[in-house]
């Protein structure tokens, strides 16, 4: 006798929207939900399996028997199976036993489950996202932190390896314990946001979370859904935004996951030229299938609504948009126009951005990790764009790191790698990333990408950070890079925090902290970060000296900073053209002893009223070796230490 009772959470309109690809709150309907029928409490289950011959709920409540609790197929040909099982409650372990037309029995975890087990079976848990949030003030005002004319400095981290349990370095910390260490650290360092590498459930640790099986489940490696919510809540209450990595590009072929979910190619594209990723050996979503679009956009909404995320960084957008990504000739099929753009994926991303911005407005931000020159990624959908809020500036990252890898005497041959970004930096709304991908797989840590001896390596990296934080665009820095982690990132262990016992590492960390405060509290560095009005080259072509000079400008006329980079390991007296009536003072020096530099003190030692560099007068400045210095117009007095002190009180 079947122990399942008829029950539904779906209306006819729900089903219509689901089949049209326009239902964006499916997590309210699918999955396992506490319910009551005829005065008896239990759990309602629903799952999409249109090609299944039979679907049962199996679990620890019925000894995993697929004959006792058979769900009912809906009459409307939606492919939805559903039903109510009395007596079940939170914590119940379950899966779906799906019988295919061929007679196979597939045991699948719930695509909409809120929690999964951490073992080989990886069963789903009947769970809840109920939580008493305390971040109301943050939510009401966060639009001020996510707008394009606000400072956005992001600390990217992997929860499993930022820090581990001191007594047992192999043991993960709970989300709440991570929060106790992370929140004060981010506040002290001055980052505006954190970006978590995927927190959704994943089976394989070496994937770092980018091969997801439980798209709606916070990974139980670090605790419960409420534990993750507590971490996000604490960050919000301390004025720190949270961006989550989101992976709508592919999924692994684990037997209990989405692959061949009901015995057919349901979530993935059947054609391997579109449905299989040759690099990652994973499966690509079928963006042309409406029910799959509803699943994915609902998933984005879920993390933004239920977990109060302030943004989603969308992974592997390049692979989504290009039919020939990582494929040789003959291994891909052109679109209807003969091109290589995946039109279905583009339409999906447009629908995704339209939906989340309609729902949340400027309270959230979407960010594309995209490495090609695909046009109009951050332009509005109604203008033909893809609709993202920002795009990672991958070209800037690669050109910059390539330059700093060069021997100092060879840099003149690569001088324009640091100026090239100014040719395209206003094409999109860019975030400048120095991300996790650059410090793994034999690429070396950031500090060891720098040329020279120890002093030169740290001097180079300090100068690079001056360049990064004063360049137009938002910022992103991967964990450990702020203090010069020497070994490559290893997801199996904690960062080497003991390095902060050494002055060069502590000095680098102090520099990043001060740059964050400078970026956040001086409007010239962020007001016009996506506008041509905010940047001006003064000297871009001095190849022989490896010197760069540029201005950053705010909206007020006198809100101007000058940045000078001397990227040779020698002191240099340098003449610079400036406007008449403008007076300058040096307010930041990467070679300062405070940052474990050599302590050379730059100074403006001459001022001449004669035309130079197409300006009405000039100043001469002594430049420290391998350094970046920042000058401020005296019209607006600046006190760095007061600024930092003021911030710490907040």
Secondary structure, DSSP 8 states (H G I E B T S, - for coil): ----B------HHHHHHHHHT----GGGTSEEEEEEETTEEEEEEEEE-TTEEEEEEEETTTTT-TTS-B-EE-TTSS-EEEEEEET--TT-EEEEEEEETTS-EEEE--TT-SEE-SSSS--EE----------HHHHHHTHHHHSTTS--EEEEE-TTTS---SS-TTS---HHHHHHHHHHHHHHHT-SEEEES--EEES-GGGTT-SEEEEEEE-GGG--HHHHHHHHHHHHHTT-EEEEEE--S-B---TTSSTTTTSS--SB-SSHHHHEETTTTEE-B-TT-HHHHHHHHHHHHHHHHTS--SEEEETTHHHHHBTTTT--TTSS---TTSSSB-HHHHHHHHHHHHHHHHHHGGG-EEEE---S--TTTTS-GGGTS---SEEE-HHHHHHHHHHHTS-GGGGGGGGGGTTGGGGTTTSS-EEEEE-GGGGSTTS--HHHHS-SSHHHHHHHHHHHHHHHHHSSSEEEEETTTTTT--S---TTS---GGGGGSHHHHHHHHHHHHHHHHHHH-GGGTTTTTSGGGEEEEEEEETTTTEEEEEEE-SSTT-EEEEEEE-SSS-EEEEEEE-TT--EEEEEETTSGGGTS------EEEEE-S-BTTBSEEEEEEE-SSEEEEEEETTS---HHHHHHHHHH-
